[in-house]
Amino acid sequence: MIPRLERYFRLAAHGTTVRREILAGLTTFVTVAYIIVVNPAILEAAGIPKGPSMVATILSAAFGTLLMGLYARRPFVIAPYMGENAFIAFTVVKVLGHSWQTAIGAVCIGGILFTLLTLTGIRSWFVQAIPRSLKYAFAAGIGLFLSLIGLVSIGLVTTGVPGAPLRATGFTEPAVLLAIAGILLIAVLLAHRVPGGLLIGIVVITIAGYAGGISPVPESFFGPPPSLAPIFLKLDILGALQWGFFSVILTVFIMDFVDTMGSLIGLAAHADLLDADGNLPEVEKPMLADALATVVGALLGTSTTGTYIESAAGIEAGGRSGLTAVVAGLLFLASLWLAPFLTSIPAYAYGPVLVIVGGMMLAALKEIDFQDPTEWIPAFATIALMCFTYNLGIGLTAGFVTYPVIKLAAGRRKDIHPGMWGLFVLSLLFYVFFPGHG
């Protein structure tokens, strides 16, 4: 069995082992398991019942992640996107007044368009058009974004006041102190190169939280999943095809396009999976996995899915092949019955991993030419706006807009791949249609 796994996932070529890939899959899953609870909680604001929504979240994540592992053979997790779910719930339904069924119909249309663009090679062409400096800027920007998510989730950073939008919380809170201890513990484990150090940190801090009474021990570790019937195949595609809904479809399409592109390339750069030209070999395979998962997710009744930046935790734990994703995908399926236990893992336990992994991803900065303003300025715009706007899409599109403009103004038109102009136009449309509070 193990030799077959090693051959199928080409573990020797990636310099990894079955044991390391399993640990990486566990680590990735634990860091992304929060989506099992958070996604249904957000979509509930749109009127989607929480129980069935949790099942749809798990099944769409399992389908996409297993497809990513078995077909694309990449160590990335696919799950419903944060940001896109909020756009559906609070903007499309709450503000614009559309039904959640129509909103999910728009998600399905976006997934179908992505599938067609992937099969025709257009998405791959766009990815190859992205300059090397921006690809590594995606990795660094995602790193800062992850660290900020981690600091917020553990309660160390919170919203402030006008003029000082962020502030530190009290350092005497037990959960915050335990999270800080978790960061230090993981740092020490990594310094000693302990295998599975990230996962060990999560487990130790979770147990410490239970023992100290900071978090309650779950009453039940097992439970049958709720019925999916209330939302399965309830999407309204015809309603989403009306002209008045065009701006919503365009926004959903562009958000997923730029988020997935940035996450995929950024994670690949961090995992050292890019080739000498800075491209991800066979990039159409993970893109097709992402596109099909979005279609299936919409049929199940959930929002846009895509490659998750938290996959960086598993990559840092040593995951380099699709076996990492397969392990995570199987754990998603198991979580249908283990949700009470998995969702009890507190933020102060997995938050430290996000902080540490985010810092590790800043290593991508060394690949950016800071002697060339036409390269580092668009890269900086990407990184800064990804983090400071708390929106990956805004940072990505900022890079796509500034890069060709600065190159053209500097008289270096030959540096601009023709596909960059397509990304430039899409990015401008993103700013035109995307709500400012998104």
Buried (B, 14 or more C-beta within 10 A) or exposed (E): EEEEBBEBBBBEEBEBBBEBBBBBBBBBBBBBBBBBBBBBEBBBBBBBBEBBBBBBBBBBBBBBBBBBBBBBBBBBBBBBBBBBBBBBBBBBBEEBEBBBBBBBBBBBBBBBBBBEBBEEEBBBBBBBBBBBBBBBBBBBBBBBBBBBBBBBBBBBBEEEEEEEEEEEBEEEBEBBBBBBBBBEBBBEBBEEEEEBBBBBBBBBBBEBBBEEEBBEEBEEEEBEBBEBEEBBEBBBBEBBBEEEBEBBBBBBBBBBBBBBBBBBBBBBBBBEBBEEEBBBEEBBBBBBBBBBBBBBBBBBBBBBBBBBBBBBBBBBBBBBBBBBBBBBBBBBBBBBEBBBBBBBBBBBBBBBBBBBBBBBBBBBBEBBEEEBEBBBBBBBBBBBBBBBBBBBBBBBBBBBBBBBBBBBEEEEEEBBBEBBBBBBEBBEBBBEBBEEEB
